[in-house]
Amino acid sequence: MKKPLSRRTFSQLAMTPLLAAPSVLRPGTAGTAGSAGAAGAASGTAGAAAPAPAQSARAETVRAMRRAVTFMDGTVSYRGGYVWNYLPDLSASWGEMEARRTMCWVQPPGTPSVGHSMLDAYHATGEEVCYRAAERTGLALVEAQLPVGGWNYIHDFAGEESLRDWYATIGANGWRLEEFQHYYGNATFDDAGTSSAAQLILRLYAERRDPRLGRSLDRVIGFLLASQFRGGAADGGWPQRFPAFPGSVSRTPWPEKRPPWLPAGIRHGMEDGEYTQQVTFNDDVLGENIKFLLMCVSTLGRRDLIGPVVRAMECLRRMQQPAPQAGWGLQHLSRAKGGRPAGAPAGARSYEPRALATHTTQTNVQQLFHYFRLTGDRAYLRRVPEALAWLESCRLTNEQIAGNPLLAGRPHPTFVELGTNRARFVHRFGSNIRNGAYYHDHDHRDTLSHYSGGRSVDVAALRATYEELAALTPAQIADLRARSPLSPANVHGGRIPLPRYFSPRDLQLSDLLRDAPLPLPVVTDAEAAALVAGLGTRDHWLTPMDAVTNPYRGPGSTEPYDGRAYMSKHVGDRRDTSPYNPQDPPLEPPYRPAEPPLCISSAAYVANMAKLVGYVAAR
């Protein structure tokens, strides 16, 4: 029987010695073969001439990568799946929230991210152990794939009952994590979960044409086509979740007893009701889905997917609002509602008001640049100047930035009010999900720490890119079109291979052009040696945890809390299961600042391996 998840508090964790997890491998895994290969390599050097220093450094790095992959696959993973962070003895683990040992997190940097890293390691080293680990992770995702064809944020290998219990306890009490407070049983496009999983399945299938992966690939392609809106203003877009769940929450509680200091004239709640069925730009849902479909066009020759790709591009262009507020919101109404037309910006979670979003507008402008490179169609550039003019018009004032430390270095507001062009700021009161709530107004002070009220939008860089693209000659545009997956020449037999490496940085649509450069990190001998040395004899890296959580202790109190200690913190009182920085807890007993424990981090593993991949691939 598996050891149950630790329910120790963080204060107890901080006083507990952190032990390196034992290097236990499953019998018959690729990890065993890798160990044998290392031993054979060592014995084969006896009496031989010393290798050249560069060859020796590369060989040592490859051996280290094999050890790291073997440990993650054989010891850390659960049936090939991963979460985000683990205590070194594996007694507790976390995804975006506290996780159970039987869970895998599909959201990056979870299972797909680690799988991509392992496949990258295989491409750089040729080590079969790396491929087998990536394949095992891909098959874990096949098991986690929902019947509809997509993925939820998380999967529990212990079964549906265990997952429902997690949602009803840990998930339901994460005050700021509204997507985990209710179990819908459907798939999500949020946080690139379905897209990143689908991309790994596609990459693995392209390697060896495993029919198990092929069947999974067919299902997820069918899912993307079935979930895409058809007809009307929303045509070509995607919702956040699919299929629609009839019991989805359409409003958030507004406590009857509220602090006396709460200002008048505030707005609150989910202003447009159930938000998961609106056209979603949040976390680049549209861009991620287009990217995967284009990969399928390139790799599989699926010419039938070009139509859905073009419809999605046109949806983004169509959803741009009229000047002078020529931007986009996180979400847009998929159909008319309450006197507002389909395509109008919509509210989402209770801390995402109905408004335009500057960071989403920046992302969508960048997407238009990619669409132009892929198609050569200047229509995708036509209204970019309007978007840039709007972004210039809604900057924060110096007084607003000076009056709120959380806005430092962020010259644009996150949300801009429709019509007035004034910044809207989100706040909260209370101490937990049962006695507190979110609201928004024009006050720039006391904003949320977990969802920034300001954004760093580089309008100058956007304008420079626009001018560069607008100045391209017809011959240059024709060259881009000839290298595009959408080009008839490439559709009819001239397939474009996938980029060789996925983990060094997030791939953009323009990276899918034929012969597009994809720079690897430049890593010196000293940097590579330091990473190898960091594995020690443990075969894994240890990293300070970026967040900890309170263990589930039951629902929070409904008694009103009139203080302000939790307004600008990642967590509420001790009944809140939201992650938070242990060095910056609420200034309310029994919280106290503490150093974070060390952990095995999936994100750190992927980042470190990307550097080693770059080092080995360059030699």
Backbone torsions as a table, in degrees:
resi	resn	phi	psi	omega
1	MET	NA	138.5	178.9
2	LYS	-68.4	146.0	176.9
3	LYS	-66.3	130.4	-178.7
4	PRO	-66.3	154.5	179.2
5	LEU	-60.7	134.6	179.2
6	SER	-63.2	139.3	176.4
7	ARG	-111.0	23.8	179.8
8	ARG	-69.6	147.2	175.2
9	THR	-75.9	165.0	179.7
10	PHE	-62.5	-37.4	179.7
11	SER	-61.4	-34.9	175.9
12	GLN	-70.7	-39.1	179.5
13	LEU	-61.2	-39.9	-175.9
14	ALA	-64.7	-23.9	-179.0
15	MET	-97.0	-0.2	-176.6
16	THR	-94.9	130.8	176.7
17	PRO	-58.0	136.6	-179.7
18	LEU	-94.2	110.5	-175.2
19	LEU	-96.5	139.9	174.4
20	ALA	-68.0	136.2	-180.0
21	ALA	-68.2	141.1	-179.6
22	PRO	-66.4	146.3	-179.5
23	SER	-83.5	70.1	-178.8
24	VAL	-95.5	124.9	179.1
25	LEU	-109.8	148.0	176.3
26	ARG	-70.5	138.1	178.5
27	PRO	-56.9	136.3	174.0
28	GLY	80.9	8.0	179.5
29	THR	-85.9	170.3	177.3
30	ALA	-62.7	-24.6	179.4
31	GLY	-61.3	-36.6	178.1
32	THR	-63.7	-44.5	178.4
33	ALA	-61.8	-37.9	179.2
34	GLY	-62.8	-41.1	178.6
35	SER	-63.6	-42.1	179.0
36	ALA	-63.3	-39.5	178.9
37	GLY	-62.5	-39.1	178.6
38	ALA	-64.5	-41.8	179.2
39	ALA	-64.4	-40.8	179.1
40	GLY	-63.6	-39.1	179.4
41	ALA	-63.8	-39.9	179.6
42	ALA	-64.3	-44.4	-177.0
43	SER	-69.8	-27.9	-176.9
44	GLY	-74.6	-9.1	-178.3
45	THR	-89.3	-7.4	-176.6
46	ALA	-63.9	127.0	175.9
47	GLY	77.5	-3.2	-179.1
48	ALA	-88.6	160.6	177.8
49	ALA	-65.8	144.1	-179.2
50	ALA	-64.5	133.4	-179.8
51	PRO	-68.3	160.5	175.1
52	ALA	-61.4	148.4	-176.6
53	PRO	-54.3	-42.2	-178.4
54	ALA	-65.2	-41.5	178.4
55	GLN	-64.5	-40.7	-179.5
56	SER	-63.8	-42.8	-179.5
57	ALA	-64.9	-41.0	178.8
58	ARG	-64.9	-44.7	-179.6
59	ALA	-62.7	-39.7	178.8
60	GLU	-65.7	-38.2	178.8
61	THR	-66.9	-41.7	178.4
62	VAL	-61.8	-41.9	178.1
63	ARG	-62.2	-39.8	179.3
64	ALA	-65.3	-41.9	178.7
65	MET	-62.3	-40.1	178.2
66	ARG	-63.3	-40.1	178.5
67	ARG	-64.5	-43.8	-177.9
68	ALA	-65.3	-42.6	178.5
69	VAL	-63.5	-45.0	-179.0
70	THR	-60.5	-41.2	180.0
71	PHE	-67.1	-45.9	-179.8
72	MET	-62.0	-44.1	-177.3
73	ASP	-70.3	-46.5	-171.8
74	GLY	-86.7	-24.2	-174.8
75	THR	-115.6	-46.2	-173.0
76	VAL	-81.4	-44.1	-173.5
77	SER	-65.4	157.2	169.5
78	TYR	-113.1	105.9	-178.4
79	ARG	55.1	33.4	178.3
80	GLY	91.3	-6.6	-179.5
81	GLY	-98.6	157.8	-175.6
82	TYR	-134.5	153.6	166.9
83	VAL	-108.5	-154.7	-174.7
84	TRP	-96.8	-45.0	-175.3
85	ASN	-139.3	147.8	179.0
86	TYR	-136.3	139.9	164.0
87	LEU	-63.7	148.7	-175.1
88	PRO	-57.9	-27.9	177.7
89	ASP	-90.3	6.1	177.3
90	LEU	63.2	19.5	179.9
91	SER	-78.7	-15.2	178.0
92	ALA	-150.8	151.0	-177.9
93	SER	-150.3	161.7	-176.1
94	TRP	-142.0	142.3	161.8
95	GLY	-104.8	-129.6	172.5
96	GLU	-69.0	-20.9	171.6
97	MET	-132.4	179.0	175.9
98	GLU	-57.7	136.7	-177.3
99	ALA	-119.9	160.5	173.1
100	ARG	-95.2	154.6	-175.8
101	ARG	-58.4	-28.1	-177.4
102	THR	-83.7	2.9	-175.6
103	MET	-95.9	156.0	162.0
104	CYS	-127.3	147.7	178.9
105	TRP	-102.5	125.7	178.9
106	VAL	-85.4	-31.1	175.5
107	GLN	-54.9	134.5	168.0
108	PRO	-58.8	143.3	6.1
109	PRO	-93.7	49.1	-177.6
110	GLY	-91.1	-133.5	-167.9
111	THR	-57.3	-52.8	-179.5
112	PRO	-61.5	-37.4	-178.9
113	SER	-61.3	-44.2	178.8
114	VAL	-66.7	-40.1	178.4
115	GLY	-61.7	-44.4	176.6
116	HIS	-59.2	-41.8	179.5
117	SER	-61.3	-41.6	-179.7
118	MET	-67.9	-37.6	177.2
119	LEU	-68.8	-37.6	174.3
120	ASP	-60.2	-42.4	178.9
121	ALA	-61.5	-38.3	176.8
122	TYR	-63.4	-44.0	179.8
123	HIS	-63.4	-35.3	-178.3
124	ALA	-78.6	-34.4	-171.7
125	THR	-108.4	-24.1	-173.2
126	GLY	75.0	7.5	-177.3
127	GLU	-76.6	120.2	-178.1
128	GLU	-61.6	-30.6	179.7
129	VAL	-59.6	-33.2	179.2
130	CYS	-70.3	-40.6	177.8
131	TYR	-64.9	-44.5	-177.7
132	ARG	-62.8	-36.6	177.2
133	ALA	-66.7	-42.9	178.1
134	ALA	-63.1	-41.1	179.2
135	GLU	-62.7	-42.2	179.5
136	ARG	-62.4	-38.2	177.1
137	THR	-68.1	-40.0	175.8
138	GLY	-60.7	-40.4	179.7
139	LEU	-71.1	-28.8	172.5
140	ALA	-63.1	-39.3	177.2
141	LEU	-68.6	-34.8	174.9
142	VAL	-59.5	-42.1	178.3
143	GLU	-66.9	-34.6	-179.0
144	ALA	-79.5	-14.5	-177.9
145	GLN	-63.6	132.7	-179.3
146	LEU	-75.5	157.4	179.2
147	PRO	-55.1	-30.6	-179.0
148	VAL	-70.7	-20.4	175.8
149	GLY	116.7	-15.4	178.2
150	GLY	-104.6	-166.3	-178.6
151	TRP	-128.8	149.4	168.3
152	ASN	-83.4	173.8	176.4
153	TYR	-58.8	-36.9	-172.5
154	ILE	-137.2	160.8	174.4
155	HIS	-137.8	142.2	177.1
156	ASP	-117.2	113.5	180.0
157	PHE	-67.0	-13.4	178.0
158	ALA	-76.8	-11.5	174.5
159	GLY	115.5	172.7	-174.7
160	GLU	-61.2	-40.8	-178.3
161	GLU	-62.9	-42.0	178.8
162	SER	-64.2	-41.3	179.5
163	LEU	-65.4	-42.7	178.6
164	ARG	-62.2	-38.1	178.0
165	ASP	-64.4	-39.8	177.6
166	TRP	-60.7	-46.8	179.6
167	TYR	-61.3	-37.3	-175.9
168	ALA	-76.5	-14.2	-176.5
169	THR	-116.8	-77.9	-178.3
170	ILE	-65.6	-49.6	-177.5
171	GLY	-63.0	-43.4	-175.0
172	ALA	-66.5	-18.4	-176.1
173	ASN	-110.2	12.7	171.9
174	GLY	-86.0	97.5	-169.0
175	TRP	-54.6	-45.4	-173.3
176	ARG	-93.4	3.3	-175.0
177	LEU	-113.1	70.3	-171.0
178	GLU	-64.9	-24.8	179.4
179	GLU	-70.4	-14.7	179.6
180	PHE	-106.5	4.7	-176.1
181	GLN	-83.9	-11.5	-178.3
182	HIS	-142.9	141.0	179.3
183	TYR	-98.2	117.9	-178.4
184	TYR	-104.3	-19.9	178.5
185	GLY	73.6	9.5	178.3
186	ASN	-110.2	-178.3	-174.7
187	ALA	-97.8	159.9	-177.7
188	THR	-129.4	148.2	170.8
189	PHE	-98.1	-6.6	-175.1
190	ASP	-62.4	147.6	175.4
191	ASP	55.5	26.4	175.9
192	ALA	59.3	23.5	-178.3
193	GLY	-63.2	-57.0	-179.7
194	THR	-64.5	-40.3	-178.0
195	SER	-64.8	-46.1	-177.4
196	SER	-67.7	-37.4	176.2
197	ALA	-64.4	-44.7	-179.3
198	ALA	-63.0	-38.8	179.2
199	GLN	-64.1	-39.6	178.1
200	LEU	-66.1	-42.9	177.4
201	ILE	-58.6	-43.8	-180.0
202	LEU	-62.8	-46.1	-179.6
203	ARG	-59.9	-45.5	-179.2
204	LEU	-65.4	-40.7	179.1
205	TYR	-63.5	-40.1	-179.8
206	ALA	-63.7	-25.2	-179.2
207	GLU	-70.7	-50.9	-169.1
208	ARG	-138.6	6.5	174.2
209	ARG	55.8	42.5	177.2
210	ASP	-66.5	122.8	-176.9
211	PRO	-62.6	-27.3	177.6
212	ARG	-63.0	-40.9	178.2
213	LEU	-74.0	-33.5	178.2
214	GLY	-62.6	-41.7	178.6
215	ARG	-65.5	-40.3	177.1
216	SER	-62.7	-40.6	179.7
217	LEU	-63.1	-43.5	177.8
218	ASP	-59.8	-38.7	-178.1
219	ARG	-67.6	-41.7	-176.9
220	VAL	-74.3	-34.0	174.0
221	ILE	-61.9	-44.3	176.8
222	GLY	-60.6	-36.2	178.7
223	PHE	-63.9	-45.8	179.9
224	LEU	-62.6	-39.2	-179.7
225	LEU	-70.8	-38.8	-178.6
226	ALA	-70.4	-30.8	-174.3
227	SER	-88.8	-11.9	-179.0
228	GLN	-71.8	132.0	179.0
229	PHE	-61.4	143.5	179.4
230	ARG	-124.1	128.0	175.1
231	GLY	83.7	155.0	175.8
232	GLY	72.2	-167.3	-177.5
233	ALA	-63.2	-30.4	-175.7
234	ALA	-83.1	-3.2	-173.9
235	ASP	-52.1	128.0	177.7
236	GLY	94.5	-14.9	179.3
237	GLY	-85.6	176.0	176.9
238	TRP	-129.3	147.6	172.0
239	PRO	-78.5	173.7	176.5
240	GLN	-73.7	-37.8	-179.7
241	ARG	-130.5	155.2	178.9
242	PHE	-156.2	144.8	-6.2
243	PRO	-74.8	171.7	179.0
244	ALA	-61.2	139.6	178.0
245	PHE	-106.3	119.9	-173.2
246	PRO	-63.6	-22.3	-179.5
247	GLY	-96.8	15.9	-177.9
248	SER	-59.3	143.0	179.9
249	VAL	-68.6	133.6	-178.6
250	SER	-113.8	-3.7	176.5
251	ARG	-155.4	156.4	177.4
252	THR	-108.7	149.3	-176.8
253	PRO	-61.4	146.4	174.3
254	TRP	-124.4	101.9	-173.0
255	PRO	-54.2	139.9	178.7
256	GLU	-66.1	-38.1	179.2
257	LYS	-99.2	118.7	-175.9
258	ARG	-126.9	157.5	-177.8
259	PRO	-58.9	143.1	-179.7
260	PRO	-66.1	-20.0	-177.8
261	TRP	-85.2	-1.0	-178.2
262	LEU	-62.2	127.7	-176.2
263	PRO	-71.1	161.3	176.5
264	ALA	-83.1	159.8	174.2
265	GLY	77.1	17.3	-179.3
266	ILE	-85.2	160.9	173.2
267	ARG	-118.2	156.8	-174.3
268	HIS	-156.3	167.8	171.5
269	GLY	79.1	-173.8	179.4
270	MET	-85.1	95.3	-167.7
271	GLU	-64.5	-26.6	180.0
272	ASP	-114.8	24.0	175.7
273	GLY	72.3	-150.5	-175.7
274	GLU	-60.4	118.5	-167.0
275	TYR	-97.7	-9.7	-170.8
276	THR	-76.2	-5.3	179.9
277	GLN	-109.9	18.5	174.9
278	GLN	-95.0	162.9	174.8
279	VAL	-65.2	122.9	-169.1
280	THR	-111.3	124.7	170.4
281	PHE	-107.4	-15.3	-179.8
282	ASN	-52.2	136.5	-178.8
283	ASP	55.4	29.2	174.1
284	ASP	54.5	44.2	178.9
285	VAL	-54.2	-47.8	-177.3
286	LEU	-62.5	-46.8	-178.3
287	GLY	-62.9	-39.0	-179.8
288	GLU	-66.5	-40.6	-179.8
289	ASN	-69.4	-40.5	175.5
290	ILE	-60.2	-42.9	-178.3
291	LYS	-59.4	-45.9	179.8
292	PHE	-64.7	-44.3	-179.5
293	LEU	-62.9	-38.4	177.0
294	LEU	-65.4	-35.9	175.6
295	MET	-62.0	-37.6	178.0
296	CYS	-69.6	-37.0	175.5
297	VAL	-59.8	-47.0	-176.7
298	SER	-68.1	-45.1	-169.6
299	THR	-86.9	-38.6	-174.5
300	LEU	-102.5	-7.5	-175.8
301	GLY	69.3	29.1	-176.6
302	ARG	-81.8	80.4	-179.3
303	ARG	-62.6	-24.5	-179.3
304	ASP	-67.1	-14.2	-179.0
305	LEU	-88.1	-7.3	-179.3
306	ILE	-65.8	-40.7	178.5
307	GLY	-57.5	-51.0	176.5
308	PRO	-59.9	-33.8	177.6
309	VAL	-65.0	-48.1	-179.0
310	VAL	-64.7	-38.6	177.1
311	ARG	-61.5	-39.3	178.6
312	ALA	-66.1	-41.5	177.2
313	MET	-60.6	-43.1	-179.9
314	GLU	-67.3	-32.0	177.1
315	CYS	-62.1	-45.4	-179.9
316	LEU	-61.8	-44.5	-179.4
317	ARG	-63.8	-39.6	-177.4
318	ARG	-69.9	-30.7	-176.1
319	MET	-78.4	-8.7	175.7
320	GLN	-61.3	132.6	-175.5
321	GLN	-78.8	158.3	-179.4
322	PRO	-68.3	152.9	174.3
323	ALA	-63.9	151.1	10.2
324	PRO	-85.5	-6.0	179.7
325	GLN	-101.3	66.3	-170.2
326	ALA	-87.0	54.0	178.7
327	GLY	-117.7	-161.6	179.6
328	TRP	-132.5	156.9	172.0
329	GLY	-99.4	175.3	174.5
330	LEU	-61.7	-36.7	-179.9
331	GLN	-143.6	158.1	178.7
332	HIS	-133.2	145.5	-179.4
333	LEU	-57.1	130.6	177.5
334	SER	-81.5	-17.6	175.1
335	ARG	-153.4	160.7	-176.9
336	ALA	-58.0	144.3	-177.7
337	LYS	-155.8	130.8	175.0
338	GLY	56.5	36.4	-179.7
339	GLY	82.8	-1.0	178.9
340	ARG	-103.1	138.7	-173.4
341	PRO	-77.5	158.0	170.7
342	ALA	-58.5	138.9	-177.2
343	GLY	98.2	-12.0	178.5
344	ALA	-72.1	145.8	177.3
345	PRO	-57.5	140.4	-175.2
346	ALA	-124.9	153.4	172.6
347	GLY	-76.6	158.2	179.5
348	ALA	-125.3	-117.2	179.0
349	ARG	-62.1	168.6	-172.9
350	SER	-67.0	-14.2	174.2
351	TYR	-107.1	22.3	175.1
352	GLU	-128.7	87.1	-173.5
353	PRO	-70.3	163.1	172.5
354	ARG	-64.4	111.2	-172.8
355	ALA	-171.9	171.0	166.4
356	LEU	-85.4	152.1	-176.8
357	ALA	-122.7	123.5	-174.5
358	THR	-69.8	-39.6	-178.1
359	HIS	-70.1	-35.3	175.9
360	THR	-67.0	-38.7	176.9
361	THR	-62.2	-42.7	176.6
362	GLN	-58.9	-46.2	178.9
363	THR	-61.2	-42.6	-177.6
364	ASN	-69.7	-34.7	173.8
365	VAL	-62.6	-43.2	177.1
366	GLN	-62.1	-36.0	176.0
367	GLN	-64.0	-40.4	177.4
368	LEU	-60.3	-37.5	175.6
369	PHE	-60.1	-43.8	178.5
370	HIS	-64.1	-41.6	-179.4
371	TYR	-60.6	-40.7	178.5
372	PHE	-62.9	-44.1	179.8
373	ARG	-62.3	-35.9	-177.1
374	LEU	-77.1	-29.7	-172.8
375	THR	-114.0	-24.4	-172.5
376	GLY	73.2	9.4	-176.6
377	ASP	-88.9	112.5	-177.5
378	ARG	-67.7	-11.8	177.8
379	ALA	-60.1	-28.5	-179.7
380	TYR	-72.6	-15.2	177.8
381	LEU	-99.0	-12.6	-166.1
382	ARG	-57.5	-42.5	-174.3
383	ARG	-103.3	10.6	176.7
384	VAL	-59.9	-43.6	178.7
385	PRO	-56.4	-34.2	177.2
386	GLU	-64.0	-41.0	179.0
387	ALA	-65.2	-41.1	179.7
388	LEU	-66.2	-39.1	177.7
389	ALA	-62.8	-39.5	178.2
390	TRP	-65.9	-43.9	179.4
391	LEU	-60.2	-36.0	176.6
392	GLU	-67.3	-29.6	-172.8
393	SER	-79.3	-14.6	-170.5
394	CYS	-119.4	27.3	178.7
395	ARG	-64.6	152.8	173.0
396	LEU	-68.4	152.5	175.6
397	THR	-81.2	160.4	176.6
398	ASN	-60.6	-35.9	179.8
399	GLU	-65.1	-41.0	178.7
400	GLN	-63.8	-44.5	-179.1
401	ILE	-65.8	-41.9	-179.6
402	ALA	-67.6	-27.4	-175.8
403	GLY	-86.1	1.2	-178.4
404	ASN	-148.8	107.7	-179.0
405	PRO	-57.1	-26.1	-179.2
406	LEU	-72.4	-10.2	178.6
407	LEU	-98.3	-2.5	-177.5
408	ALA	-58.6	132.5	179.8
409	GLY	74.3	11.0	-178.3
410	ARG	-127.6	89.2	-171.0
411	PRO	-76.6	-7.7	179.3
412	HIS	-115.5	145.8	172.4
413	PRO	-71.8	154.6	175.0
414	THR	-70.1	-47.3	-175.7
415	PHE	-116.2	138.0	179.3
416	VAL	-124.8	129.0	-174.7
417	GLU	-67.1	137.7	177.8
418	LEU	-68.5	134.5	177.0
419	GLY	90.3	-56.1	-175.4
420	THR	-85.3	-22.4	-176.7
421	ASN	65.9	20.4	177.1
422	ARG	-89.3	148.3	176.3
423	ALA	-68.0	139.6	174.4
424	ARG	-114.8	134.4	-175.9
425	PHE	-119.8	142.9	-175.6
426	VAL	-104.0	140.8	-179.7
427	HIS	-136.6	176.6	171.8
428	ARG	-148.6	158.6	174.0
429	PHE	-128.6	167.6	179.6
430	GLY	93.1	-169.6	-176.8
431	SER	-129.5	-10.3	178.3
432	ASN	-159.9	-179.2	-173.8
433	ILE	-67.0	-19.8	-175.6
434	ARG	-92.7	-25.9	-179.8
435	ASN	-115.9	0.5	-177.2
436	GLY	-121.2	174.0	179.3
437	ALA	-165.2	165.5	177.0
438	TYR	-98.7	149.5	174.1
439	TYR	-149.3	166.8	-179.3
440	HIS	-143.2	150.1	-178.6
441	ASP	-157.9	-158.6	-178.5
442	HIS	-99.5	3.8	-177.2
443	ASP	-80.0	119.5	-176.1
444	HIS	-81.0	-4.2	-177.2
445	ARG	-91.7	160.6	173.5
446	ASP	53.4	46.7	179.5
447	THR	-84.6	173.8	-178.5
448	LEU	-70.4	145.3	172.5
449	SER	-89.0	-27.2	-175.6
450	HIS	-86.4	-8.4	178.4
451	TYR	-146.2	96.1	-166.9
452	SER	-59.8	140.1	175.9
453	GLY	-81.0	-7.4	180.0
454	GLY	-131.9	159.0	-178.6
455	ARG	-137.7	151.2	174.5
456	SER	-96.9	99.1	-178.8
457	VAL	-108.4	120.5	-175.7
458	ASP	-93.0	83.8	-177.9
459	VAL	-65.6	-36.8	-179.5
460	ALA	-62.2	-41.5	178.8
461	ALA	-67.2	-39.7	177.0
462	LEU	-61.8	-42.7	-179.1
463	ARG	-66.1	-39.1	179.6
464	ALA	-63.4	-41.4	178.5
465	THR	-66.0	-42.0	178.0
466	TYR	-58.5	-47.4	-177.8
467	GLU	-64.9	-36.9	178.0
468	GLU	-63.8	-44.6	-179.1
469	LEU	-70.8	-39.1	-179.2
470	ALA	-64.6	-24.7	-177.5
471	ALA	-88.8	-2.8	-179.3
472	LEU	-62.9	142.4	178.6
473	THR	-80.1	162.4	175.4
474	PRO	-55.1	-36.7	179.7
475	ALA	-66.7	-40.2	178.6
476	GLN	-66.6	-39.6	178.2
477	ILE	-65.4	-40.3	178.4
478	ALA	-62.7	-36.2	178.0
479	ASP	-65.3	-42.0	176.6
480	LEU	-60.8	-45.2	-178.3
481	ARG	-63.3	-36.6	-179.3
482	ALA	-67.5	-24.3	-179.1
483	ARG	-95.5	1.5	-174.4
484	SER	-85.0	145.9	171.6
485	PRO	-59.8	-20.6	179.9
486	LEU	-83.5	-8.9	-179.0
487	SER	-67.4	134.8	177.1
488	PRO	-55.1	-34.7	-179.8
489	ALA	-63.0	-36.8	-179.9
490	ASN	-81.3	-28.9	178.9
491	VAL	-69.1	-37.5	-175.5
492	HIS	-92.1	66.5	170.1
493	GLY	96.2	-19.5	-179.4
494	GLY	-92.8	61.0	-171.6
495	ARG	-63.5	146.1	-178.1
496	ILE	-100.1	122.9	179.9
497	PRO	-65.8	152.1	175.1
498	LEU	-66.2	152.9	171.8
499	PRO	-54.2	145.4	-175.0
500	ARG	-72.1	-31.7	-175.3
501	TYR	-127.1	135.2	-178.4
502	PHE	-111.7	-23.7	-169.3
503	SER	-87.6	-20.4	-179.1
504	PRO	-62.7	-33.0	175.8
505	ARG	-159.5	164.5	177.7
506	ASP	-66.5	127.1	178.7
507	LEU	-72.3	141.2	176.4
508	GLN	-106.5	164.3	-179.6
509	LEU	-58.3	-37.4	-179.3
510	SER	-68.1	-17.1	175.6
511	ASP	-69.9	-11.6	-179.1
512	LEU	-90.3	-1.7	172.7
513	LEU	-65.9	145.6	177.9
514	ARG	-58.5	134.4	178.0
515	ASP	63.7	20.9	176.3
516	ALA	-66.4	132.9	178.6
517	PRO	-69.4	139.8	176.8
518	LEU	-130.8	88.7	-173.5
519	PRO	-63.3	137.4	172.9
520	LEU	-92.5	155.3	177.4
521	PRO	-61.1	139.2	176.4
522	VAL	-88.7	117.4	-173.3
523	VAL	-124.1	127.7	180.0
524	THR	-78.5	166.0	175.9
525	ASP	-57.1	-42.2	-177.8
526	ALA	-66.1	-40.3	179.9
527	GLU	-66.4	-41.6	178.2
528	ALA	-65.0	-42.0	179.8
529	ALA	-62.6	-37.4	179.4
530	ALA	-66.4	-39.8	177.6
531	LEU	-65.6	-41.3	178.0
532	VAL	-63.2	-44.1	179.6
533	ALA	-63.9	-31.9	-179.1
534	GLY	-64.5	-21.7	176.0
535	LEU	-69.6	-26.3	-178.8
536	GLY	54.7	-148.2	175.4
537	THR	-91.4	-1.4	-178.1
538	ARG	-81.4	-24.5	-175.8
539	ASP	69.9	21.4	173.9
540	HIS	-151.9	158.3	177.4
541	TRP	-92.7	145.6	174.2
542	LEU	-112.1	136.7	-172.8
543	THR	-136.6	141.1	173.7
544	PRO	-60.1	135.3	178.9
545	MET	-66.5	138.2	179.2
546	ASP	-81.9	-14.2	179.5
547	ALA	-159.9	151.1	174.5
548	VAL	-126.6	174.6	-178.8
549	THR	-138.2	157.0	168.0
550	ASN	-80.2	137.9	175.8
551	PRO	-67.5	153.9	178.3
552	TYR	-65.4	124.7	180.0
553	ARG	-122.0	13.4	-175.3
554	GLY	103.5	169.7	-177.9
555	PRO	-61.8	150.7	178.2
556	GLY	-73.0	167.7	-179.2
557	SER	-75.9	145.9	174.7
558	THR	-88.9	-3.2	178.8
559	GLU	-62.1	132.1	-178.3
560	PRO	-59.2	145.4	174.3
561	TYR	-122.9	116.6	-174.5
562	ASP	-96.1	-2.7	-179.3
563	GLY	-75.3	-178.6	-177.3
564	ARG	-121.7	12.3	-172.0
565	ALA	-64.5	-24.8	-173.3
566	TYR	-107.0	4.0	-174.8
567	MET	-61.3	-43.8	-174.6
568	SER	-117.8	39.4	177.8
569	LYS	-123.7	159.3	-179.1
570	HIS	-75.5	-14.7	-173.4
571	VAL	-136.6	156.1	173.9
572	GLY	-97.2	-139.1	-178.3
573	ASP	-75.2	-174.9	-172.4
574	ARG	-67.1	-9.5	175.8
575	ARG	-89.6	-6.3	178.6
576	ASP	-83.5	127.0	-177.6
577	THR	-95.1	12.6	179.4
578	SER	-70.2	143.7	176.1
579	PRO	-67.6	150.6	178.5
580	TYR	-154.2	161.1	177.9
581	ASN	-77.2	117.4	-177.2
582	PRO	-66.1	-18.7	178.6
583	GLN	-82.5	-11.7	-178.2
584	ASP	-136.9	61.6	-178.6
585	PRO	-80.5	172.2	173.6
586	PRO	-59.0	147.3	178.7
587	LEU	-86.0	63.7	-176.4
588	GLU	-147.7	125.8	178.6
589	PRO	-58.2	147.1	4.9
590	PRO	-92.5	16.6	177.9
591	TYR	-63.9	146.0	170.9
592	ARG	-152.2	145.9	179.3
593	PRO	-61.1	142.0	-179.4
594	ALA	-151.6	154.3	176.6
595	GLU	-71.1	142.3	179.8
596	PRO	-71.9	147.4	174.8
597	PRO	-72.3	159.0	173.7
598	LEU	-78.4	151.7	-178.1
599	CYS	-147.5	166.4	166.6
600	ILE	-91.7	115.2	-172.5
601	SER	-108.1	125.9	175.2
602	SER	-63.1	-40.1	179.9
603	ALA	-63.8	-43.5	179.0
604	ALA	-66.0	-38.8	177.2
605	TYR	-59.3	-48.4	-178.6
606	VAL	-62.6	-43.7	-179.1
607	ALA	-64.8	-44.0	-179.8
608	ASN	-67.0	-42.2	179.3
609	MET	-66.2	-33.7	177.7
610	ALA	-61.5	-38.4	177.5
611	LYS	-67.0	-41.9	178.9
612	LEU	-68.4	-36.0	174.5
613	VAL	-59.2	-46.9	178.5
614	GLY	-60.9	-39.6	-179.4
615	TYR	-66.0	-47.8	-177.1
616	VAL	-69.8	-40.9	-177.8
617	ALA	-64.4	-26.3	-178.3
618	ALA	-84.2	-2.9	-175.1
619	ARG	-122.8	NA	NA
